[in-house]
Amino acid sequence: MEKTADVVIIGGGIIGLSIAYYLALKKAGRVVLYEKGQLGEGSTSRCVGGIRTQFSTEINIRFSLESLKTFEVFKEEFGIAPEFRRIGYLFLATTERETEVFKENIKTPKEIWRTCRVPKL
């Protein structure tokens, strides 16, 4: 058994598996993924599966938009329908401070949404 790798990924949840998959597509060399248990059994198995695009940081918004692009072509790329439905999120503010934070947090997504193509599923 060879003891070297070009890339080592720790964790076989959705993020680790996704990274391994896309590195393999790009022929990134020998990719090794380590998982202490079953693939996807950790926090991935407990996830409700929502994809939200409203965050206070640009990078989180862009990651979510890229995820939505993947869902647009999921069946064609992976051979199975993900059964993903857009149902939305509801954030409730219970104090004046929370209301102000929400108002401030919506400014960042609006600027990014203007420059990105938001997928229609």
C-alpha positions in Angstrom: 0.0 0.0 0.0 1.4 3.4 -1.0 1.9 5.8 1.9 1.9 9.1 -0.1 -0.8 11.3 -1.5 -1.0 14.6 -3.3 -4.1 15.6 -1.3 -5.3 14.3 2.0 -8.9 15.1 3.1 -10.0 14.5 6.6 -13.7 13.8 6.9 -16.1 12.0 4.7 -19.1 14.3 5.0 -20.7 16.2 2.2 -17.8 18.8 2.1 -15.0 16.2 2.2 -16.7 14.1 -0.4 -17.4 17.0 -2.6 -13.8 18.2 -2.5 -12.6 14.7 -3.3 -15.0 14.4 -6.2 -14.1 17.7 -7.8 -10.3 17.2 -7.3 -10.7 13.8 -9.0 -12.4 15.5 -11.9 -9.6 17.9 -12.2 -7.1 15.0 -12.0 -5.4 16.5 -9.0 -3.2 13.4 -8.4 -3.7 10.8 -5.7 -6.5 12.0 -3.4 -7.0 10.2 -0.1 -10.0 10.7 2.1 -10.0 9.6 5.7 -13.2 9.1 7.6 -13.4 7.5 11.1 -16.8 6.0 10.5 -19.4 5.7 7.7 -19.3 8.2 4.9 -21.8 11.0 5.6 -22.8 9.7 9.1 -21.7 12.8 11.1 -23.3 16.2 10.9 -24.1 15.7 7.2 -26.7 13.0 8.2 -28.3 15.5 10.6 -28.6 18.3 8.1 -32.0 19.5 7.0 -30.5 20.3 3.6 -31.4 23.9 3.2 -29.4 26.3 1.1 -29.8 29.9 2.1 -28.2 32.8 0.3 -28.6 35.5 3.0 -25.5 35.9 5.1 -23.5 38.9 6.4 -20.3 37.7 4.6 -19.7 37.7 0.9 -17.9 34.3 0.9 -20.8 32.5 2.5 -23.2 34.0 0.0 -21.0 33.0 -3.0 -20.6 29.4 -1.6 -24.4 29.1 -1.4 -24.9 30.5 -4.9 -22.3 27.9 -6.2 -24.2 25.2 -4.4 -27.4 26.2 -6.1 -25.7 26.0 -9.5 -24.7 22.4 -8.6 -28.4 21.6 -7.9 -29.4 22.9 -11.3 -27.3 20.1 -13.0 -27.3 17.5 -10.2 -29.4 14.8 -12.0 -27.3 15.1 -15.2 -24.0 15.0 -13.3 -24.7 12.4 -10.6 -27.5 10.4 -12.2 -30.0 10.9 -9.4 -32.5 13.6 -8.6 -31.7 15.3 -5.3 -35.4 16.0 -4.6 -34.4 19.5 -3.6 -37.3 22.0 -3.2 -36.9 25.7 -2.5 -39.1 26.6 0.5 -37.3 29.6 1.9 -36.2 30.7 5.3 -37.9 32.9 7.9 -35.8 34.9 10.3 -37.7 36.6 13.2 -36.4 39.6 15.0 -37.6 39.9 18.6 -35.7 43.0 19.7 -34.8 46.4 18.1 -31.1 45.3 18.1 -31.9 42.2 16.1 -34.0 44.2 13.7 -31.1 46.6 13.1 -28.7 43.6 12.6 -31.1 42.1 10.0 -31.4 45.3 8.2 -27.6 45.7 8.0 -27.1 42.0 7.0 -29.4 42.4 4.0 -27.1 45.0 2.4 -24.3 42.6 1.6 -26.5 40.0 -0.2 -28.2 42.6 -2.3 -24.9 43.8 -3.7 -23.7 40.3 -4.4 -27.0 39.1 -5.9 -26.7 42.0 -8.4 -23.4 40.7 -9.7 -24.1 36.9 -9.6 -26.5 34.8 -11.6 -28.9 33.3 -9.0 -30.0 29.9 -10.3 -33.7 29.2 -10.9 -34.5 25.7 -9.8 
